[in-house]
Amino acid sequence: MDQRFASNQQLPSEKRTEELVKVFLNKIQSGLFDPLENHWIRPHDEVITVNNEALTVTG
């Protein structure tokens, strides 16, 4: 990973992520989160290109 983007922060847990998404979506439209089905994706690395340089980011 490009060290410019490195940090000691951990990604939020699935439960915390669900809480954050619920708050966010319900700000957009009340009740928007409730009918959704959650299909979780485990953290994984993706390679992106920025200024013709390949960078790895965790998603």
Secondary structure, DSSP 8 states (H G I E B T S, - for coil): --GGG--S-----HHHHHHHHHHHHHHHSTTSSTT---------EEEEEETTEEEEEE-
